[in-house]
Structure formats: C-alpha cells, structure tokens
Amino acid sequence: MTTRAYDDWLKEQGVDTTLIQVHDFPDTGRGVAASEDLQQDTCVLKMPHHMLLSTSMMKERRSPLHSILRDESLTISEDDALALFLMYWSSQPLDDHEWTHYISSLPTLYSNVLFWSEDDISLLQGSNLWVLARQMRSQAEHDHAALMAAIQPKYSFILGDDEGYGLSRYMWALSTVWS
C-alpha cells in the first residue's frame, strides 16, 4: 500500500492527521513527520477508539482470536497477544477483513538484531551490544516456542497450519509491536 493510500484510509476511519503526515524516509522507511511547527503539549493525532490496537480491544471484539485471548488458562503477555494478532491477520487474504489496510501498510522487513545473522552478531563481540543481541534472540526463540506450545494444541482449528506462525513471522510481528 502506498503512503498516500494509507493516509487516505486513516482519514476515512476518522483519524485526524491534520498536524502530521505519514512519510517514507529514504534511510529509515515509513514514519511520521510534522506538517507544521508544533508548540509544546500540542495534540498531534486524534484517533477513534475502534482504531486502537490493544489487548483489551482484542479481548472485547469478537474475532477468531477472541477465545484464545480470553482463555484464563493461558498466560499470554501483551507483546505476544499483539504479535499473535499480527501473525493471524497477516496470514489471511488481504481483501476480506477489517485490518487489510493496516496490515498491508506494515513494513515487511526489519533490520533489528532479531534478523541479523550469527556472523553479524559476532562482530559485536566484546561489547555490551553482543550480549544484548544474543539475549534478545534467545528470548524471542524461547517466547515463540512457549507461545506455540501453549496455544497450538488447543486452538489449531483457529490458527490452521504453522506456516504463518513460525519463528521468523513471530520476530517480524514482535518487531512491528516494538516499532
């Protein structure tokens, strides 16, 4: 989806973007830029409640993930709940759900340490960043395995096959949540 199409969709949904513009920056990708000089404490974005992606919204709305997120026998972190939402909806055909425009506007690639090769991470050896990069990767692998082990046996009828829920897709979803 182009930046212009995304901006038009936001406006159709009642998002007031008068003071900001979605912009594609050459070196860093899509972001937001002020459309004019802003004073301190200026509200730059007004968004209807139905547009907010949150764990409480996901639990309230009836969706295929509703039963998973309301299952009190599961302990799912907020980040994992949001990642699960992104993995689920990004694995659906983009033309038949309410999140089509949002999902299609998301970056497909990230350049954070979760996606670095072991060779690239090894270049950080001797620094605190090397330790942090390895911890992040290890934690993501552990969290993904625990999440899938908890939900896949009971909810495979909702999730379908494992194709949209692999580790690389989970790391993409986490990166989206963190960005």
Secondary structure, DSSP 8 states (H G I E B T S, - for coil): --HHHHHHHHHHTT-B-TTEEEEEETTTEEEEEESS---TT----B--GGG---HHHHHHS-STTHHHHT-TT----HHHHHHHHHHHHHTS-TTSSTTHHHHHHS-S---SGGGS-HHHHHTTTTSHHHHHHHHHHHHHHHHHHHHHHHHHHHHHHHH-SSGGGSHHHHHHHHHHHH-
